[in-house]
Amino acid sequence: MLSSPALAAAIVCSCIAAVTALVLLLLCVCRATVWWQRAASGSRWGGREGRLLQGGAFPEYGVGVVAAGSSKSPEPSLTGSLFSRNSRGSSWRSSATGGDAPGGSTAADSRSEETVSVGSGKELGSLEPSLYTRKEGTVLIMPAESGNGQRRSGHSTGQKNSEETKLGQVVFRLGYNFNTSDLLVHVLRATDLVSCDRQKDFVDPFITLSLEPPIDSKERQTSLQRRTSCPTFDQTFKFPIDFDSLEGHRLRLLVQDFDKFSRHAPVGEFSADLGSIDVTSEPEVVGSLRSVDENQYSNGELLFSLSLLPGAEKLTIAVMKARNLRQINSEKSMDPYVRVTLLHEEKGIKKRKKTTSKKRALNPVWNEAMTFRVTPDLLHGLSVEVAVLDKDLLGQDATIGSVRLGNSVDCRSGRQHWMETVANPRRALAMWHPLTASATGAAT
């Protein structure tokens, strides 16, 4: 007969043995279940490749991943209870093996993979075009030759005609504001501009915008971009014009190369017929530049400056020089001089002064200044005519060419020069002007 202490020790040993046997039995059942899953997956998918497709990168570790194109949710892994998160929380660690899961799979990775279901047939990580919106609008590719608003369907194919792009391109967007009755021109950029000076491979471009026929005397001009052949402007300009009046007007963009000491060199121009473009769809226009008509300079050019002194009521015109004057009479030499005339629209006043004549010169230099008294009440409506004439001792003087300055004159350079002079008093502003052909005749 066993004593009480011996009996208690025997009972304890029996319990320990029973618990140990139960633990061993559970381990055997779990291992058998794992083997059964592996055997089943191998038979259905054919080897390790099939297991990778069905069970993810590491099916033996119980990390389930839904295959692309499958609409089923991943089955819960029976071995998930054998995993516990380590102290750092960066990977999964097996309590049975004491090692990290291969590949460094994290809990966040496994959870995200288990909850993602791809039922659309698209691969994971592919882009969704619907998530990237683009501003609606037609892209018009317009060649330099036509300039008449003819459209080309679709976008640019990347094949550039050398004749169309040899001077560069301008890119702008058109629109219309019906609330204010304004035509909106958003100048975006210019590309591949070619310098008129072969000694440099860059330009200092700016763009002048105008409607033809003109609707006002306001000069619209972009900012100056330094030393670049592909400038970005991103500026919007307004033209007050009725929507029904767009037909019959042309939009003209003139790209010029800035020159501080001489006339700005024209890089190229582009014009479009507004009547053939649907501005309500806000199209983006890519227009190729064409060369500027050099016939406007066939009579020569004249350089002079304007200076306005409101306090002293003085307008000073300093005539500097001319170049490439047209030979009127081949039988005699040129003796050019400059005549400046002040005119007023309402009062019709006329004041006239002349420079001296230069003997036998097609590129004369004068450097002479003329001053006129201009009261503030006469400034509005005042215009200035500057003409170059050929002195003839035996007959009447013939006009070589002229330029008109004022707020409402047709000459673009004359209108710009006058407006800048009025806006900047007490400053002498010089500019080259092309001489407009005049009928050869007597000078009065």
C-alpha positions as CSV (number, residue, x, y, z in Angstrom):
1,M,0.0,0.0,0.0
2,L,1.4,3.3,-1.2
3,S,1.8,6.2,1.1
4,S,0.1,9.4,0.5
5,P,3.3,11.2,-0.9
6,A,4.0,8.3,-3.3
7,L,0.4,8.3,-4.5
8,A,0.5,12.0,-5.3
9,A,3.7,11.6,-7.2
10,A,2.3,8.8,-9.3
11,I,-0.8,10.9,-10.1
12,V,1.3,13.8,-11.2
13,C,3.5,11.6,-13.5
14,S,0.4,10.1,-15.1
15,C,-1.0,13.6,-15.8
16,I,2.3,14.7,-17.3
17,A,2.4,11.6,-19.5
18,A,-1.2,12.2,-20.7
19,V,-0.6,15.8,-21.5
20,T,2.6,14.9,-23.4
21,A,0.8,12.3,-25.4
22,L,-2.0,14.7,-26.2
23,V,0.5,17.3,-27.5
24,L,2.3,14.8,-29.6
25,L,-1.0,13.7,-31.1
26,L,-1.9,17.3,-32.0
27,L,1.4,17.8,-33.6
28,C,1.0,14.7,-35.7
29,V,-2.4,15.7,-36.8
30,C,-1.2,19.2,-37.8
31,R,1.8,17.8,-39.8
32,A,-0.5,15.2,-41.5
33,T,-2.9,18.1,-42.4
34,V,0.0,20.1,-44.0
35,W,1.2,17.1,-45.9
36,W,-2.4,16.5,-47.2
37,Q,-2.7,20.1,-48.4
38,R,0.6,19.9,-50.2
39,A,-0.3,16.6,-51.8
40,A,-3.7,18.0,-52.9
41,S,-2.3,21.2,-54.4
42,G,0.4,19.2,-56.2
43,S,-2.2,16.9,-57.8
44,R,-4.4,19.7,-58.9
45,W,-1.8,22.2,-60.2
46,G,1.0,19.9,-61.1
47,G,4.1,20.3,-59.0
48,R,5.8,23.3,-57.4
49,E,4.7,25.7,-60.2
50,G,1.1,24.9,-59.5
51,R,1.6,25.5,-55.8
52,L,3.2,28.9,-56.5
53,L,0.1,29.9,-58.6
54,Q,-2.4,28.7,-56.1
55,G,-0.8,29.3,-52.7
56,G,1.4,32.3,-53.4
57,A,5.1,32.6,-53.1
58,F,5.5,30.3,-50.1
59,P,2.4,28.0,-49.7
60,E,4.2,25.8,-47.2
61,Y,4.2,28.7,-44.8
62,G,0.5,29.2,-45.1
63,V,0.7,32.7,-46.8
64,G,-2.3,32.6,-49.2
65,V,-2.4,34.9,-52.3
66,V,-5.3,35.1,-54.8
67,A,-4.1,34.4,-58.4
68,A,-4.8,37.1,-61.0
69,G,-8.1,36.6,-62.5
70,S,-9.5,34.5,-59.6
71,S,-12.6,35.7,-57.9
72,K,-12.4,33.3,-54.9
73,S,-11.2,34.5,-51.5
74,P,-8.1,32.8,-50.1
75,E,-8.8,29.9,-47.7
76,P,-7.6,30.3,-44.2
77,S,-4.3,28.5,-43.5
78,L,-4.4,25.8,-40.8
79,T,-0.8,26.6,-40.0
80,G,-1.5,30.2,-39.2
81,S,-1.7,29.4,-35.5
82,L,1.9,28.2,-35.6
83,F,3.1,31.8,-36.4
84,S,3.7,34.5,-33.9
85,R,5.0,38.1,-34.5
86,N,8.5,38.7,-33.4
87,S,9.5,41.5,-31.0
88,R,10.4,43.9,-33.8
89,G,7.2,43.3,-35.7
90,S,8.9,43.3,-39.1
91,S,8.5,39.7,-40.0
92,W,6.7,36.5,-39.2
93,R,8.6,33.8,-37.1
94,S,7.6,30.1,-36.8
95,S,7.4,28.8,-33.2
96,A,8.1,25.3,-34.5
97,T,11.2,26.0,-36.5
98,G,12.4,29.2,-34.7
99,G,13.3,30.8,-38.1
100,D,12.1,33.7,-40.2
101,A,9.8,33.1,-43.1
102,P,11.7,33.1,-46.4
103,G,11.5,36.2,-48.5
104,G,11.0,38.5,-45.5
105,S,7.2,38.5,-45.9
106,T,5.7,40.9,-43.4
107,A,2.3,40.9,-41.7
108,A,1.2,43.9,-43.6
109,D,2.2,42.2,-46.9
110,S,0.4,39.0,-46.1
111,R,-2.7,40.8,-45.0
112,S,-2.8,43.1,-48.1
113,E,-2.3,40.1,-50.4
114,E,-5.0,38.1,-48.6
115,T,-7.6,40.9,-48.9
116,V,-6.9,41.9,-52.5
117,S,-9.2,40.3,-55.0
118,V,-8.6,41.0,-58.7
119,G,-11.7,40.1,-60.6
120,S,-11.3,42.3,-63.7
121,G,-8.6,40.2,-65.3
122,K,-6.0,43.0,-65.1
123,E,-2.6,42.4,-63.6
124,L,-1.7,43.8,-60.3
125,G,0.1,47.1,-60.6
126,S,-1.3,48.1,-64.0
127,L,-2.3,51.7,-64.6
128,E,-5.9,52.7,-64.7
129,P,-6.4,55.4,-67.5
130,S,-9.7,56.5,-66.0
131,L,-7.8,57.8,-62.9
132,Y,-5.7,60.3,-65.0
133,T,-8.0,62.9,-66.4
134,R,-7.0,65.2,-69.3
135,K,-8.5,68.6,-70.2
136,E,-10.9,68.1,-73.1
137,G,-10.1,69.9,-76.3
138,T,-9.2,69.3,-79.9
139,V,-5.5,69.5,-81.0
140,L,-5.1,71.3,-84.3
141,I,-1.9,70.9,-86.3
142,M,-1.8,73.7,-88.8
143,P,0.9,74.0,-91.4
144,A,2.7,77.3,-92.3
145,E,1.6,77.3,-95.9
146,S,-2.1,77.4,-95.4
147,G,-2.7,79.4,-92.3
148,N,-6.4,79.2,-93.1
149,G,-7.6,77.2,-90.2
150,Q,-7.8,73.8,-92.0
151,R,-7.8,71.0,-89.5
152,R,-5.9,67.8,-89.4
153,S,-7.7,65.0,-87.6
154,G,-6.0,63.5,-84.6
155,H,-2.8,64.4,-82.9
156,S,0.6,64.9,-84.3
157,T,2.3,61.7,-85.4
158,G,5.7,62.9,-84.7
159,Q,6.7,63.2,-88.3
160,K,7.6,66.8,-89.0
161,N,7.8,68.3,-92.4
162,S,11.1,70.2,-92.8
163,E,9.4,73.0,-94.7
164,E,6.8,73.5,-92.0
165,T,9.1,73.4,-89.0
166,K,12.3,75.0,-90.2
167,L,11.4,78.3,-88.4
168,G,9.7,76.8,-85.4
169,Q,6.2,76.4,-84.0
170,V,3.9,78.2,-81.7
171,V,1.4,76.5,-79.4
172,F,-1.6,78.3,-78.0
173,R,-5.2,77.6,-76.8
174,L,-8.3,79.5,-78.0
175,G,-11.5,80.1,-76.1
176,Y,-14.4,82.5,-75.8
177,N,-16.0,84.2,-72.8
178,F,-19.6,84.8,-73.6
179,N,-20.2,86.7,-70.4
180,T,-17.7,89.5,-71.4
181,S,-17.7,88.9,-75.2
182,D,-13.9,88.4,-75.2
183,L,-11.8,86.1,-77.4
184,L,-9.2,84.4,-75.2
185,V,-5.8,83.5,-76.5
186,H,-3.6,81.5,-74.1
187,V,-0.1,81.5,-75.5
188,L,1.6,78.4,-74.1
189,R,5.0,78.1,-75.7
190,A,7.1,78.1,-78.8
191,T,9.4,75.3,-80.0
192,D,12.5,74.9,-82.2
193,L,12.9,78.6,-83.0
194,V,15.6,79.5,-85.5
195,S,17.8,82.5,-84.9
196,C,18.1,85.0,-87.8
197,D,21.7,85.5,-86.7
198,R,23.8,82.6,-87.8
199,Q,26.5,83.5,-85.3
200,K,24.3,82.4,-82.4
201,D,22.2,79.3,-81.9
202,F,19.6,80.9,-79.5
203,V,17.1,83.7,-79.6
204,D,15.6,86.2,-77.2
205,P,12.0,85.7,-78.3
206,F,8.7,87.5,-77.6
207,I,5.4,87.2,-79.4
208,T,3.1,90.0,-80.6
209,L,-0.6,89.2,-81.0
210,S,-3.1,91.1,-83.2
211,L,-6.3,90.6,-85.1
212,E,-6.7,91.5,-88.7
213,P,-8.5,93.7,-89.4
214,P,-7.7,95.4,-86.0
215,I,-10.4,95.9,-83.5
216,D,-8.6,98.3,-81.2
217,S,-5.2,100.1,-80.9
218,K,-4.0,98.1,-77.9
219,E,-0.7,96.3,-78.4
220,R,-0.6,92.7,-77.0
221,Q,2.8,91.3,-76.4
222,T,4.2,88.4,-74.3
223,S,7.0,88.7,-71.9
224,L,10.6,88.4,-73.2
225,Q,12.4,85.1,-72.7
226,R,16.2,85.2,-72.7
227,R,18.5,82.9,-74.6
228,T,16.2,80.0,-75.5
229,S,14.9,78.4,-78.6
230,C,12.0,76.7,-76.8
231,P,10.4,79.4,-74.6
232,T,7.4,78.9,-72.3
233,F,5.1,81.9,-71.9
234,D,1.9,80.7,-70.3
235,Q,0.1,84.1,-70.8
236,T,-3.5,84.8,-71.7
237,F,-4.7,87.8,-73.8
238,K,-8.2,89.1,-74.4
239,F,-9.7,90.6,-77.6
240,P,-13.1,92.4,-77.1
241,I,-15.0,91.1,-80.1
242,D,-18.5,89.7,-80.7
243,F,-18.8,86.0,-81.3
244,D,-20.6,86.5,-84.6
245,S,-17.8,88.8,-85.7
246,L,-15.1,86.2,-85.4
247,E,-15.7,85.1,-88.9
248,G,-13.8,87.4,-91.2
249,H,-11.0,88.0,-88.7
250,R,-7.6,86.4,-88.6
251,L,-5.4,85.9,-85.5
252,R,-1.7,86.8,-86.2
253,L,1.2,85.8,-83.9
254,L,4.5,87.4,-84.8
255,V,7.6,85.9,-83.1
256,Q,10.5,88.3,-82.9
257,D,14.1,88.2,-81.7
258,F,14.8,91.0,-79.3
259,D,17.6,93.4,-80.2
260,K,18.5,96.2,-77.8
261,F,20.4,98.4,-80.2
262,S,18.6,97.7,-83.5
263,R,15.3,96.6,-85.0
264,H,13.9,93.4,-83.6
265,A,14.5,90.6,-86.1
266,P,11.3,88.7,-87.1
267,V,11.7,85.0,-86.6
268,G,8.4,84.0,-88.2
269,E,4.7,84.5,-88.1
270,F,1.6,82.4,-87.9
271,S,-2.0,83.4,-88.8
272,A,-5.3,81.5,-88.5
273,D,-8.7,82.2,-89.8
274,L,-11.0,82.4,-86.7
275,G,-14.1,81.7,-88.8
276,S,-12.9,78.1,-89.5
277,I,-12.0,77.2,-85.9
278,D,-14.5,76.2,-83.2
279,V,-13.2,78.3,-80.3
280,T,-16.0,77.1,-78.0
281,S,-14.3,73.7,-77.8
282,E,-11.1,75.4,-76.5
283,P,-8.8,73.8,-79.1
284,E,-5.1,73.7,-78.6
285,V,-3.4,74.9,-81.8
286,V,0.1,74.0,-83.0
287,G,1.0,76.3,-85.8
288,S,4.2,76.3,-87.9
289,L,5.8,79.6,-88.5
290,R,6.3,81.0,-91.9
291,S,8.8,83.7,-93.0
292,V,7.8,87.3,-92.7
293,D,7.2,89.2,-95.9
294,E,10.4,91.2,-96.4
295,N,8.7,93.4,-99.0
296,Q,7.7,95.8,-96.3
297,Y,11.4,96.6,-95.9
298,S,12.0,97.0,-99.6
299,N,12.0,100.8,-99.4
300,G,14.4,100.9,-96.5
301,E,14.3,101.5,-92.8
302,L,14.6,104.6,-90.6
303,L,15.8,104.8,-87.0
304,F,14.6,107.7,-84.8
305,S,13.6,108.3,-81.2
306,L,10.7,110.0,-79.5
307,S,10.8,111.9,-76.2
308,L,7.8,113.5,-74.5
309,L,8.2,116.2,-71.8
310,P,4.6,116.9,-70.4
311,G,5.8,119.6,-68.0
312,A,7.6,121.5,-70.8
313,E,4.9,120.6,-73.4
314,K,7.6,119.4,-75.8
315,L,7.8,116.5,-78.2
316,T,11.4,115.8,-79.4
317,I,12.1,113.6,-82.5
318,A,15.7,112.7,-83.0
319,V,16.4,111.3,-86.5
320,M,19.4,109.1,-86.4
321,K,20.0,107.2,-89.6
322,A,18.5,105.2,-92.4
323,R,19.6,102.0,-94.3
324,N,18.9,100.3,-97.6
325,L,17.0,103.2,-99.1
326,R,15.3,102.4,-102.4
327,Q,17.0,104.0,-105.4
328,I,14.2,106.0,-107.1
329,N,16.0,107.3,-110.1
330,S,18.9,105.2,-111.5
331,E,20.2,108.2,-113.5
332,K,21.0,110.4,-110.5
333,S,22.4,109.8,-107.1
334,M,20.3,109.9,-103.9
335,D,20.3,113.0,-101.7
336,P,17.9,111.9,-98.9
337,Y,16.5,114.0,-96.1
338,V,13.8,113.5,-93.5
339,R,10.6,115.5,-93.1
340,V,8.5,115.4,-89.9
341,T,4.9,116.5,-89.9
342,L,2.5,116.9,-86.9
343,L,-1.2,116.3,-87.6
344,H,-4.3,116.4,-85.5
345,E,-7.5,114.5,-86.3
346,E,-10.0,117.2,-85.1
347,K,-8.1,120.6,-85.4
348,G,-6.1,119.6,-88.5
349,I,-3.1,121.5,-87.3
350,K,0.1,121.0,-89.4
351,K,3.6,121.6,-88.2
352,R,6.5,120.6,-90.3
353,K,10.3,120.4,-89.9
354,K,13.1,119.0,-92.0
355,T,16.6,117.6,-91.6
356,T,19.5,118.4,-93.9
357,S,20.0,116.4,-97.0
358,K,22.9,113.9,-97.4
359,K,24.7,113.7,-100.7
360,R,24.8,110.4,-102.6
361,A,23.9,108.2,-99.7
362,L,21.7,105.1,-99.5
363,N,22.6,104.6,-95.8
364,P,22.6,108.2,-94.5
365,V,23.4,109.3,-91.0
366,W,21.8,112.5,-89.7
367,N,21.7,112.6,-85.8
368,E,19.5,115.7,-85.8
369,A,16.8,116.5,-83.3
370,M,13.5,118.5,-83.9
371,T,11.3,119.8,-81.1
372,F,7.6,120.6,-81.3
373,R,5.4,122.3,-78.8
374,V,2.5,119.9,-77.8
375,T,-0.1,121.0,-75.3
376,P,-1.9,118.3,-73.2
377,D,-5.2,119.0,-75.0
378,L,-3.6,118.3,-78.4
379,L,-1.8,115.1,-77.3
380,H,-5.0,113.0,-77.7
381,G,-5.7,112.6,-81.4
382,L,-2.2,113.7,-82.4
383,S,-0.2,111.8,-85.1
384,V,3.2,112.2,-86.5
385,E,4.3,111.4,-90.1
386,V,8.0,110.8,-90.7
387,A,8.9,110.7,-94.4
388,V,12.2,110.2,-96.3
389,L,12.5,112.2,-99.5
390,D,15.1,112.6,-102.3
391,K,16.3,116.1,-102.8
392,D,16.1,117.3,-106.4
393,L,17.6,120.7,-107.2
394,L,16.0,120.9,-110.7
395,G,12.6,119.4,-110.0
396,Q,10.3,118.4,-107.2
397,D,11.4,116.1,-104.3
398,A,10.2,112.5,-104.6
399,T,9.0,110.5,-101.5
400,I,11.0,107.3,-100.9
401,G,8.8,106.1,-98.0
402,S,7.2,107.1,-94.8
403,V,5.9,105.9,-91.5
404,R,2.9,107.1,-89.4
405,L,2.9,107.3,-85.6
406,G,-0.2,107.6,-83.4
407,N,-2.8,105.8,-81.3
408,S,-5.0,104.8,-84.1
409,V,-2.7,104.4,-87.1
410,D,-2.6,101.3,-89.2
411,C,1.2,100.9,-88.9
412,R,1.9,98.4,-86.2
413,S,5.4,99.7,-85.4
414,G,4.3,103.3,-85.4
415,R,1.4,102.6,-83.0
416,Q,3.6,100.7,-80.6
417,H,6.4,103.3,-80.6
418,W,3.9,106.1,-79.9
419,M,2.1,104.3,-77.1
420,E,5.4,103.4,-75.4
421,T,6.5,107.0,-75.6
422,V,3.3,108.4,-74.0
423,A,3.4,105.7,-71.3
424,N,7.1,106.5,-70.5
425,P,7.4,110.3,-70.4
426,R,10.9,112.0,-70.1
427,R,12.5,109.0,-71.8
428,A,13.9,108.8,-75.3
429,L,12.8,105.6,-77.0
430,A,14.4,104.7,-80.3
431,M,13.1,102.2,-82.8
432,W,13.6,101.0,-86.4
433,H,10.6,101.5,-88.7
434,P,10.1,100.1,-92.2
435,L,9.3,102.8,-94.7
436,T,5.9,102.3,-96.4
437,A,5.9,102.7,-100.2
438,S,4.3,106.0,-101.3
439,A,3.3,107.1,-104.7
440,T,6.3,108.7,-106.3
441,G,5.5,112.4,-106.8
442,A,6.0,115.9,-105.7
443,A,6.6,116.7,-102.1
444,T,4.5,119.6,-100.9
